[in-house]
Amino acid sequence: MSTRRRRGAPLPASAAGLLRFFEEEAKGVKVRPELILILAGLMIALTMIMNKFFP
C-alpha cells in the first residue's frame, strides 16, 4: 500500500508549477553527457579534416 501512495503522490512544483523529475522513470539508453561532448568534438574535427583534404 505504501508503493501505491508513493506513485499517487504529487510531483514537486517550481515557481511555474511545471518542474518534474523523470530520472528514475526514463527508459532507454543512458549516455553520459561527457561522451556526447567528446563525440561531437570528434565529429567537428573529422569534418574539418575531411573538408581540408577532400574539397
C-alpha distance matrix in Angstrom:
0.0 3.8 5.4 5.1 6.5 8.8 10.1 10.9 12.6 16.3 18.6 21.2 24.4 28.0 31.0 31.2 27.4 27.4 26.1 23.4 22.3 22.3 23.2 20.0 19.7 23.4 24.6 28.2 30.9 30.6 34.0 35.1 37.0 39.9 40.5 40.7 43.3 45.3 45.4 46.4 49.2 50.4 50.5 52.5 54.9 55.3 56.1 58.7 60.3 60.5 62.1 64.6 65.8 65.3 66.3
3.8 0.0 3.8 5.3 5.1 6.2 8.8 10.0 10.6 14.4 16.3 18.5 21.9 25.4 28.5 28.9 25.3 25.4 23.7 21.1 19.8 20.2 20.8 17.8 18.0 21.8 23.4 27.0 29.4 28.6 31.9 32.6 34.5 37.3 38.1 38.4 40.8 42.9 43.2 44.2 46.8 48.2 48.4 50.3 52.6 53.3 54.1 56.5 58.2 58.6 60.1 62.6 63.8 63.5 64.5
5.4 3.8 0.0 3.8 5.4 5.0 6.2 8.6 9.9 13.4 14.9 17.5 20.9 24.3 27.6 27.7 24.1 23.6 21.9 18.9 17.4 17.2 17.8 14.7 14.5 18.3 19.7 23.3 25.8 25.3 28.7 29.7 31.6 34.5 35.1 35.3 37.9 39.9 40.0 41.1 43.8 45.1 45.2 47.2 49.5 50.0 50.8 53.4 55.0 55.2 56.8 59.3 60.5 60.1 61.1
5.1 5.3 3.8 0.0 3.8 5.5 5.3 6.3 8.7 12.2 14.3 17.4 20.5 24.1 27.1 26.9 23.1 22.8 21.7 18.8 18.0 17.9 19.3 16.4 15.5 19.2 20.7 24.4 27.2 27.0 30.5 31.7 33.3 36.5 37.0 36.9 39.4 41.7 41.6 42.4 45.3 46.6 46.5 48.4 51.0 51.4 52.0 54.6 56.4 56.4 57.8 60.5 61.7 61.2 62.0
6.5 5.1 5.4 3.8 0.0 3.8 5.5 5.1 6.1 9.8 12.3 15.0 18.0 21.7 24.6 24.7 21.0 21.2 20.0 17.6 17.2 17.8 19.3 16.9 16.5 20.2 22.2 26.0 28.7 28.0 31.2 32.0 33.4 36.5 37.4 37.3 39.5 42.0 42.2 42.7 45.5 47.1 47.1 48.7 51.3 52.0 52.5 54.9 56.9 57.2 58.4 61.0 62.4 62.0 62.7
8.8 6.2 5.0 5.5 3.8 0.0 3.8 5.5 5.2 8.7 10.2 12.6 16.1 19.5 22.7 22.9 19.3 19.2 17.5 14.8 13.9 14.6 15.7 13.3 13.3 17.1 19.4 23.0 25.5 24.6 27.7 28.3 29.7 32.8 33.8 33.7 35.9 38.3 38.6 39.2 41.9 43.6 43.6 45.3 47.8 48.6 49.2 51.5 53.4 53.8 55.1 57.6 59.1 58.7 59.5
10.1 8.8 6.2 5.3 5.5 3.8 0.0 3.8 5.5 8.3 9.6 12.8 15.9 19.3 22.6 22.2 18.5 17.8 16.6 13.6 12.8 12.8 14.6 12.2 11.2 14.8 17.0 20.7 23.5 23.1 26.3 27.4 28.7 32.0 32.7 32.3 34.7 37.2 37.2 37.7 40.6 42.1 41.9 43.6 46.3 46.9 47.3 49.8 51.8 51.9 53.1 55.8 57.2 56.7 57.4
10.9 10.0 8.6 6.3 5.1 5.5 3.8 0.0 3.8 6.4 9.0 12.4 14.9 18.6 21.5 20.9 17.1 17.1 16.5 14.0 14.3 14.8 17.1 15.3 14.1 17.5 19.8 23.5 26.5 26.1 29.2 30.2 31.2 34.6 35.4 34.7 37.0 39.7 39.7 39.9 42.8 44.6 44.2 45.7 48.5 49.2 49.4 51.8 54.0 54.1 55.1 57.9 59.4 58.8 59.3
12.6 10.6 9.9 8.7 6.1 5.2 5.5 3.8 0.0 3.8 6.5 9.2 12.1 15.8 18.6 18.6 14.9 15.2 14.3 12.3 12.7 14.2 16.3 14.9 14.5 17.8 20.6 24.3 26.9 26.0 28.8 29.3 30.1 33.4 34.6 34.0 36.0 38.7 39.0 39.2 41.9 43.8 43.7 45.0 47.7 48.7 48.9 51.1 53.4 53.7 54.7 57.3 59.0 58.5 59.0
16.3 14.4 13.4 12.2 9.8 8.7 8.3 6.4 3.8 0.0 3.8 6.6 8.7 12.5 15.1 14.9 11.1 11.7 11.2 9.9 11.2 13.3 15.9 15.4 14.9 17.7 20.8 24.3 26.8 25.8 28.3 28.7 29.0 32.4 33.8 32.8 34.6 37.6 37.9 37.7 40.4 42.6 42.3 43.3 46.2 47.3 47.3 49.4 51.9 52.2 52.9 55.5 57.4 56.9 57.2
18.6 16.3 14.9 14.3 12.3 10.2 9.6 9.0 6.5 3.8 0.0 3.8 6.3 9.8 13.0 12.8 9.3 9.1 7.8 6.2 7.7 10.2 12.9 13.0 12.9 15.2 18.7 21.9 24.1 22.9 25.1 25.3 25.4 28.8 30.3 29.3 31.0 34.0 34.4 34.1 36.8 39.0 38.8 39.7 42.6 43.8 43.8 45.8 48.3 48.7 49.4 52.0 53.9 53.6 53.8
21.2 18.5 17.5 17.4 15.0 12.6 12.8 12.4 9.2 6.6 3.8 0.0 3.8 6.9 10.2 11.0 8.0 8.5 6.5 6.6 8.2 11.6 13.7 14.5 15.1 17.1 20.7 23.7 25.5 23.7 25.5 25.2 24.9 28.1 30.0 29.1 30.3 33.5 34.2 33.8 36.1 38.6 38.6 39.2 42.0 43.6 43.6 45.3 47.9 48.6 49.1 51.5 53.6 53.5 53.6
24.4 21.9 20.9 20.5 18.0 16.1 15.9 14.9 12.1 8.7 6.3 3.8 0.0 3.8 6.7 7.3 4.5 6.0 5.1 7.2 9.9 13.3 15.7 17.2 17.5 18.9 22.6 25.4 27.0 25.3 26.8 26.4 25.6 28.8 30.8 29.6 30.5 33.9 34.6 33.7 36.0 38.8 38.5 38.9 41.8 43.5 43.2 44.8 47.6 48.3 48.5 50.9 53.3 53.0 52.9
28.0 25.4 24.3 24.1 21.7 19.5 19.3 18.6 15.8 12.5 9.8 6.9 3.8 0.0 3.8 5.3 4.8 6.0 5.2 8.6 11.3 14.7 16.8 18.8 19.4 20.3 24.0 26.4 27.6 25.7 26.6 25.8 24.5 27.6 29.9 28.4 28.9 32.4 33.4 32.2 34.3 37.3 37.1 37.1 40.0 41.9 41.5 42.8 45.7 46.6 46.6 48.9 51.4 51.3 51.0
31.0 28.5 27.6 27.1 24.6 22.7 22.6 21.5 18.6 15.1 13.0 10.2 6.7 3.8 0.0 3.8 5.5 7.8 8.4 12.0 14.9 18.2 20.4 22.6 23.0 23.7 27.4 29.6 30.8 28.9 29.6 28.7 27.1 30.0 32.5 30.8 31.0 34.6 35.6 34.1 36.0 39.2 38.9 38.6 41.6 43.6 42.9 44.1 47.2 48.1 47.8 50.1 52.8 52.7 52.1
31.2 28.9 27.7 26.9 24.7 22.9 22.2 20.9 18.6 14.9 12.8 11.0 7.3 5.3 3.8 0.0 3.8 5.5 7.7 11.2 14.6 17.4 20.1 22.4 22.2 22.6 26.1 28.3 29.8 28.3 29.1 28.6 26.9 30.1 32.2 30.2 30.6 34.3 34.9 33.3 35.5 38.5 37.9 37.6 40.8 42.6 41.7 43.1 46.2 46.8 46.5 49.0 51.6 51.3 50.6
27.4 25.3 24.1 23.1 21.0 19.3 18.5 17.1 14.9 11.1 9.3 8.0 4.5 4.8 5.5 3.8 0.0 3.8 6.0 8.9 12.4 15.3 18.1 19.9 19.6 20.5 24.0 26.6 28.4 27.0 28.3 28.1 26.9 30.2 32.1 30.3 31.2 34.8 35.2 33.9 36.4 39.2 38.6 38.7 41.9 43.5 42.8 44.4 47.4 47.9 47.8 50.4 52.8 52.4 51.9
27.4 25.4 23.6 22.8 21.2 19.2 17.8 17.1 15.2 11.7 9.1 8.5 6.0 6.0 7.8 5.5 3.8 0.0 3.8 6.4 10.1 12.4 15.4 17.5 16.9 17.4 20.8 23.2 24.9 23.7 25.0 25.0 23.8 27.3 28.9 27.0 28.0 31.6 31.8 30.6 33.1 35.9 35.1 35.4 38.6 40.0 39.4 41.1 44.0 44.4 44.5 47.1 49.4 48.9 48.5
26.1 23.7 21.9 21.7 20.0 17.5 16.6 16.5 14.3 11.2 7.8 6.5 5.1 5.2 8.4 7.7 6.0 3.8 0.0 3.8 7.0 9.9 12.5 14.7 14.8 15.3 19.0 21.4 22.8 21.2 22.4 22.2 21.1 24.5 26.4 24.8 25.8 29.3 29.8 28.8 31.3 34.0 33.6 34.0 37.0 38.5 38.2 39.9 42.7 43.2 43.5 46.0 48.3 48.0 47.8
23.4 21.1 18.9 18.8 17.6 14.8 13.6 14.0 12.3 9.9 6.2 6.6 7.2 8.6 12.0 11.2 8.9 6.4 3.8 0.0 3.8 6.4 9.4 11.2 11.0 11.9 15.6 18.2 20.0 18.6 20.3 20.4 20.0 23.6 25.0 23.7 25.2 28.4 28.7 28.2 30.8 33.2 32.8 33.6 36.6 37.8 37.7 39.7 42.2 42.7 43.3 45.8 47.8 47.5 47.6
22.3 19.8 17.4 18.0 17.2 13.9 12.8 14.3 12.7 11.2 7.7 8.2 9.9 11.3 14.9 14.6 12.4 10.1 7.0 3.8 0.0 3.8 5.8 7.7 8.4 9.4 13.2 15.8 17.3 15.6 17.5 17.7 17.8 21.2 22.6 21.7 23.4 26.4 26.8 26.7 29.3 31.5 31.4 32.5 35.2 36.4 36.6 38.7 41.0 41.5 42.4 44.8 46.7 46.4 46.9
22.3 20.2 17.2 17.9 17.8 14.6 12.8 14.8 14.2 13.3 10.2 11.6 13.3 14.7 18.2 17.4 15.3 12.4 9.9 6.4 3.8 0.0 3.8 5.6 5.2 5.6 9.4 12.2 14.0 12.8 15.1 16.0 16.5 20.1 20.9 20.0 22.2 25.0 25.0 25.1 28.0 29.8 29.5 31.0 33.7 34.6 34.8 37.2 39.3 39.6 40.7 43.3 44.9 44.5 45.0
23.2 20.8 17.8 19.3 19.3 15.7 14.6 17.1 16.3 15.9 12.9 13.7 15.7 16.8 20.4 20.1 18.1 15.4 12.5 9.4 5.8 3.8 0.0 3.8 5.6 5.5 8.9 11.2 12.2 10.2 12.6 13.1 14.2 17.5 18.3 18.0 20.3 22.7 23.0 23.6 26.2 27.9 28.0 29.7 32.1 33.0 33.6 35.9 37.8 38.3 39.6 42.0 43.5 43.3 44.2
20.0 17.8 14.7 16.4 16.9 13.3 12.2 15.3 14.9 15.4 13.0 14.5 17.2 18.8 22.6 22.4 19.9 17.5 14.7 11.2 7.7 5.6 3.8 0.0 3.8 5.8 8.4 11.3 12.8 11.4 14.4 15.3 17.1 20.1 20.6 20.7 23.2 25.3 25.5 26.4 29.1 30.5 30.7 32.6 34.9 35.6 36.4 38.8 40.5 40.9 42.4 44.8 46.1 45.9 46.9
19.7 18.0 14.5 15.5 16.5 13.3 11.2 14.1 14.5 14.9 12.9 15.1 17.5 19.4 23.0 22.2 19.6 16.9 14.8 11.0 8.4 5.2 5.6 3.8 0.0 3.8 6.3 9.9 12.4 12.0 15.4 17.0 18.6 21.9 22.0 21.6 24.4 26.6 26.2 27.0 30.0 31.2 31.0 33.0 35.6 35.9 36.5 39.1 40.9 40.9 42.4 45.0 46.2 45.7 46.6
23.4 21.8 18.3 19.2 20.2 17.1 14.8 17.5 17.8 17.7 15.2 17.1 18.9 20.3 23.7 22.6 20.5 17.4 15.3 11.9 9.4 5.6 5.5 5.8 3.8 0.0 3.8 6.8 9.2 9.1 12.3 14.3 15.8 19.2 19.0 18.2 21.2 23.4 22.8 23.5 26.7 27.8 27.4 29.5 32.1 32.3 32.8 35.5 37.3 37.2 38.7 41.4 42.6 42.0 42.9
24.6 23.4 19.7 20.7 22.2 19.4 17.0 19.8 20.6 20.8 18.7 20.7 22.6 24.0 27.4 26.1 24.0 20.8 19.0 15.6 13.2 9.4 8.9 8.4 6.3 3.8 0.0 3.8 7.0 8.3 11.9 14.7 16.6 19.8 18.8 18.3 21.7 23.4 22.3 23.4 26.7 27.3 26.8 29.2 31.7 31.5 32.2 35.1 36.6 36.3 38.0 40.8 41.6 40.9 42.0
28.2 27.0 23.3 24.4 26.0 23.0 20.7 23.5 24.3 24.3 21.9 23.7 25.4 26.4 29.6 28.3 26.6 23.2 21.4 18.2 15.8 12.2 11.2 11.3 9.9 6.8 3.8 0.0 3.8 6.4 9.6 13.0 15.0 17.9 16.4 15.8 19.4 20.8 19.3 20.7 24.0 24.3 23.7 26.4 28.7 28.3 29.0 32.1 33.3 33.0 34.8 37.6 38.3 37.5 38.8
30.9 29.4 25.8 27.2 28.7 25.5 23.5 26.5 26.9 26.8 24.1 25.5 27.0 27.6 30.8 29.8 28.4 24.9 22.8 20.0 17.3 14.0 12.2 12.8 12.4 9.2 7.0 3.8 0.0 3.8 6.4 10.0 12.4 14.9 13.0 12.8 16.5 17.5 16.1 17.8 20.9 21.0 20.7 23.6 25.6 25.2 26.3 29.3 30.3 30.2 32.2 34.8 35.4 34.9 36.3
30.6 28.6 25.3 27.0 28.0 24.6 23.1 26.1 26.0 25.8 22.9 23.7 25.3 25.7 28.9 28.3 27.0 23.7 21.2 18.6 15.6 12.8 10.2 11.4 12.0 9.1 8.3 6.4 3.8 0.0 3.8 6.8 9.5 12.0 10.8 11.1 14.5 15.7 15.1 16.8 19.6 20.1 20.4 22.9 24.9 25.0 26.3 28.9 30.1 30.3 32.3 34.6 35.5 35.3 36.8
34.0 31.9 28.7 30.5 31.2 27.7 26.3 29.2 28.8 28.3 25.1 25.5 26.8 26.6 29.6 29.1 28.3 25.0 22.4 20.3 17.5 15.1 12.6 14.4 15.4 12.3 11.9 9.6 6.4 3.8 0.0 3.8 6.4 8.5 7.0 7.5 10.8 11.9 11.5 13.3 15.9 16.5 17.0 19.5 21.2 21.6 23.0 25.4 26.6 27.1 29.1 31.2 32.2 32.3 33.7
35.1 32.6 29.7 31.7 32.0 28.3 27.4 30.2 29.3 28.7 25.3 25.2 26.4 25.8 28.7 28.6 28.1 25.0 22.2 20.4 17.7 16.0 13.1 15.3 17.0 14.3 14.7 13.0 10.0 6.8 3.8 0.0 3.8 5.4 5.5 6.9 9.1 10.3 11.1 12.9 14.8 15.9 17.0 19.0 20.5 21.5 23.1 25.0 26.3 27.3 29.2 31.0 32.2 32.6 34.0
37.0 34.5 31.6 33.3 33.4 29.7 28.7 31.2 30.1 29.0 25.4 24.9 25.6 24.5 27.1 26.9 26.9 23.8 21.1 20.0 17.8 16.5 14.2 17.1 18.6 15.8 16.6 15.0 12.4 9.5 6.4 3.8 0.0 3.8 5.4 5.1 6.4 8.7 10.0 10.6 12.5 14.4 15.4 16.7 18.5 20.0 21.2 22.9 24.5 25.7 27.2 29.0 30.6 31.1 32.1
39.9 37.3 34.5 36.5 36.5 32.8 32.0 34.6 33.4 32.4 28.8 28.1 28.8 27.6 30.0 30.1 30.2 27.3 24.5 23.6 21.2 20.1 17.5 20.1 21.9 19.2 19.8 17.9 14.9 12.0 8.5 5.4 3.8 0.0 3.8 5.4 5.2 6.2 8.6 9.9 10.7 12.4 14.2 15.4 16.6 18.3 20.0 21.3 22.6 24.2 25.9 27.2 28.8 29.7 31.0
40.5 38.1 35.1 37.0 37.4 33.8 32.7 35.4 34.6 33.8 30.3 30.0 30.8 29.9 32.5 32.2 32.1 28.9 26.4 25.0 22.6 20.9 18.3 20.6 22.0 19.0 18.8 16.4 13.0 10.8 7.0 5.5 5.4 3.8 0.0 3.8 5.5 5.1 6.1 8.5 9.9 10.5 12.2 14.2 15.3 16.3 18.2 20.0 21.0 22.2 24.2 25.8 26.9 27.6 29.2
40.7 38.4 35.3 36.9 37.3 33.7 32.3 34.7 34.0 32.8 29.3 29.1 29.6 28.4 30.8 30.2 30.3 27.0 24.8 23.7 21.7 20.0 18.0 20.7 21.6 18.2 18.3 15.8 12.8 11.1 7.5 6.9 5.1 5.4 3.8 0.0 3.8 5.5 5.2 6.1 8.6 9.9 10.4 12.3 14.2 15.2 16.4 18.4 19.9 20.8 22.4 24.4 25.8 26.2 27.3
43.3 40.8 37.9 39.4 39.5 35.9 34.7 37.0 36.0 34.6 31.0 30.3 30.5 28.9 31.0 30.6 31.2 28.0 25.8 25.2 23.4 22.2 20.3 23.2 24.4 21.2 21.7 19.4 16.5 14.5 10.8 9.1 6.4 5.2 5.5 3.8 0.0 3.8 5.5 5.1 6.2 8.6 9.8 10.6 12.3 14.2 15.3 16.6 18.4 19.9 21.2 22.8 24.5 25.3 26.2
45.3 42.9 39.9 41.7 42.0 38.3 37.2 39.7 38.7 37.6 34.0 33.5 33.9 32.4 34.6 34.3 34.8 31.6 29.3 28.4 26.4 25.0 22.7 25.3 26.6 23.4 23.4 20.8 17.5 15.7 11.9 10.3 8.7 6.2 5.1 5.5 3.8 0.0 3.8 5.4 5.1 6.2 8.6 9.9 10.6 12.2 14.2 15.4 16.5 18.2 20.0 21.2 22.6 23.6 25.1
45.4 43.2 40.0 41.6 42.2 38.6 37.2 39.7 39.0 37.9 34.4 34.2 34.6 33.4 35.6 34.9 35.2 31.8 29.8 28.7 26.8 25.0 23.0 25.5 26.2 22.8 22.3 19.3 16.1 15.1 11.5 11.1 10.0 8.6 6.1 5.2 5.5 3.8 0.0 3.8 5.4 5.1 6.1 8.6 9.8 10.3 12.2 14.2 15.2 16.2 18.2 19.9 21.0 21.6 23.1
46.4 44.2 41.1 42.4 42.7 39.2 37.7 39.9 39.2 37.7 34.1 33.8 33.7 32.2 34.1 33.3 33.9 30.6 28.8 28.2 26.7 25.1 23.6 26.4 27.0 23.5 23.4 20.7 17.8 16.8 13.3 12.9 10.6 9.9 8.5 6.1 5.1 5.4 3.8 0.0 3.8 5.5 5.1 6.2 8.7 9.8 10.5 12.4 14.3 15.3 16.5 18.5 20.2 20.6 21.5
49.2 46.8 43.8 45.3 45.5 41.9 40.6 42.8 41.9 40.4 36.8 36.1 36.0 34.3 36.0 35.5 36.4 33.1 31.3 30.8 29.3 28.0 26.2 29.1 30.0 26.7 26.7 24.0 20.9 19.6 15.9 14.8 12.5 10.7 9.9 8.6 6.2 5.1 5.4 3.8 0.0 3.8 5.4 5.1 6.2 8.5 9.9 10.7 12.3 14.2 15.4 16.7 18.5 19.6 20.6
50.4 48.2 45.1 46.6 47.1 43.6 42.1 44.6 43.8 42.6 39.0 38.6 38.8 37.3 39.2 38.5 39.2 35.9 34.0 33.2 31.5 29.8 27.9 30.5 31.2 27.8 27.3 24.3 21.0 20.1 16.5 15.9 14.4 12.4 10.5 9.9 8.6 6.2 5.1 5.5 3.8 0.0 3.8 5.4 5.1 6.0 8.5 9.8 10.4 12.0 14.1 15.3 16.5 17.5 19.1
50.5 48.4 45.2 46.5 47.1 43.6 41.9 44.2 43.7 42.3 38.8 38.6 38.5 37.1 38.9 37.9 38.6 35.1 33.6 32.8 31.4 29.5 28.0 30.7 31.0 27.4 26.8 23.7 20.7 20.4 17.0 17.0 15.4 14.2 12.2 10.4 9.8 8.6 6.1 5.1 5.4 3.8 0.0 3.8 5.5 5.1 6.1 8.6 9.9 10.4 12.2 14.2 15.5 15.7 17.0
52.5 50.3 47.2 48.4 48.7 45.3 43.6 45.7 45.0 43.3 39.7 39.2 38.9 37.1 38.6 37.6 38.7 35.4 34.0 33.6 32.5 31.0 29.7 32.6 33.0 29.5 29.2 26.4 23.6 22.9 19.5 19.0 16.7 15.4 14.2 12.3 10.6 9.9 8.6 6.2 5.1 5.4 3.8 0.0 3.8 5.5 5.1 6.2 8.7 9.9 10.6 12.4 14.5 15.1 15.7
54.9 52.6 49.5 51.0 51.3 47.8 46.3 48.5 47.7 46.2 42.6 42.0 41.8 40.0 41.6 40.8 41.9 38.6 37.0 36.6 35.2 33.7 32.1 34.9 35.6 32.1 31.7 28.7 25.6 24.9 21.2 20.5 18.5 16.6 15.3 14.2 12.3 10.6 9.8 8.7 6.2 5.1 5.5 3.8 0.0 3.8 5.4 5.1 6.2 8.6 9.9 10.7 12.4 13.9 15.1
55.3 53.3 50.0 51.4 52.0 48.6 46.9 49.2 48.7 47.3 43.8 43.6 43.5 41.9 43.6 42.6 43.5 40.0 38.5 37.8 36.4 34.6 33.0 35.6 35.9 32.3 31.5 28.3 25.2 25.0 21.6 21.5 20.0 18.3 16.3 15.2 14.2 12.2 10.3 9.8 8.5 6.0 5.1 5.5 3.8 0.0 3.8 5.5 5.1 6.1 8.5 9.9 10.7 11.5 13.3
56.1 54.1 50.8 52.0 52.5 49.2 47.3 49.4 48.9 47.3 43.8 43.6 43.2 41.5 42.9 41.7 42.8 39.4 38.2 37.7 36.6 34.8 33.6 36.4 36.5 32.8 32.2 29.0 26.3 26.3 23.0 23.1 21.2 20.0 18.2 16.4 15.3 14.2 12.2 10.5 9.9 8.5 6.1 5.1 5.4 3.8 0.0 3.8 5.5 5.1 6.1 8.6 10.2 10.1 11.0
58.7 56.5 53.4 54.6 54.9 51.5 49.8 51.8 51.1 49.4 45.8 45.3 44.8 42.8 44.1 43.1 44.4 41.1 39.9 39.7 38.7 37.2 35.9 38.8 39.1 35.5 35.1 32.1 29.3 28.9 25.4 25.0 22.9 21.3 20.0 18.4 16.6 15.4 14.2 12.4 10.7 9.8 8.6 6.2 5.1 5.5 3.8 0.0 3.8 5.5 5.2 6.2 8.8 9.9 10.3
60.3 58.2 55.0 56.4 56.9 53.4 51.8 54.0 53.4 51.9 48.3 47.9 47.6 45.7 47.2 46.2 47.4 44.0 42.7 42.2 41.0 39.3 37.8 40.5 40.9 37.3 36.6 33.3 30.3 30.1 26.6 26.3 24.5 22.6 21.0 19.9 18.4 16.5 15.2 14.3 12.3 10.4 9.9 8.7 6.2 5.1 5.5 3.8 0.0 3.8 5.4 5.1 6.3 8.2 9.9
60.5 58.6 55.2 56.4 57.2 53.8 51.9 54.1 53.7 52.2 48.7 48.6 48.3 46.6 48.1 46.8 47.9 44.4 43.2 42.7 41.5 39.6 38.3 40.9 40.9 37.2 36.3 33.0 30.2 30.3 27.1 27.3 25.7 24.2 22.2 20.8 19.9 18.2 16.2 15.3 14.2 12.0 10.4 9.9 8.6 6.1 5.1 5.5 3.8 0.0 3.8 5.5 5.4 5.5 7.5
62.1 60.1 56.8 57.8 58.4 55.1 53.1 55.1 54.7 52.9 49.4 49.1 48.5 46.6 47.8 46.5 47.8 44.5 43.5 43.3 42.4 40.7 39.6 42.4 42.4 38.7 38.0 34.8 32.2 32.3 29.1 29.2 27.2 25.9 24.2 22.4 21.2 20.0 18.2 16.5 15.4 14.1 12.2 10.6 9.9 8.5 6.1 5.2 5.4 3.8 0.0 3.8 5.7 5.4 5.2
64.6 62.6 59.3 60.5 61.0 57.6 55.8 57.9 57.3 55.5 52.0 51.5 50.9 48.9 50.1 49.0 50.4 47.1 46.0 45.8 44.8 43.3 42.0 44.8 45.0 41.4 40.8 37.6 34.8 34.6 31.2 31.0 29.0 27.2 25.8 24.4 22.8 21.2 19.9 18.5 16.7 15.3 14.2 12.4 10.7 9.9 8.6 6.2 5.1 5.5 3.8 0.0 3.8 5.8 6.1
65.8 63.8 60.5 61.7 62.4 59.1 57.2 59.4 59.0 57.4 53.9 53.6 53.3 51.4 52.8 51.6 52.8 49.4 48.3 47.8 46.7 44.9 43.5 46.1 46.2 42.6 41.6 38.3 35.4 35.5 32.2 32.2 30.6 28.8 26.9 25.8 24.5 22.6 21.0 20.2 18.5 16.5 15.5 14.5 12.4 10.7 10.2 8.8 6.3 5.4 5.7 3.8 0.0 3.8 6.2
65.3 63.5 60.1 61.2 62.0 58.7 56.7 58.8 58.5 56.9 53.6 53.5 53.0 51.3 52.7 51.3 52.4 48.9 48.0 47.5 46.4 44.5 43.3 45.9 45.7 42.0 40.9 37.5 34.9 35.3 32.3 32.6 31.1 29.7 27.6 26.2 25.3 23.6 21.6 20.6 19.6 17.5 15.7 15.1 13.9 11.5 10.1 9.9 8.2 5.5 5.4 5.8 3.8 0.0 3.8
66.3 64.5 61.1 62.0 62.7 59.5 57.4 59.3 59.0 57.2 53.8 53.6 52.9 51.0 52.1 50.6 51.9 48.5 47.8 47.6 46.9 45.0 44.2 46.9 46.6 42.9 42.0 38.8 36.3 36.8 33.7 34.0 32.1 31.0 29.2 27.3 26.2 25.1 23.1 21.5 20.6 19.1 17.0 15.7 15.1 13.3 11.0 10.3 9.9 7.5 5.2 6.1 6.2 3.8 0.0
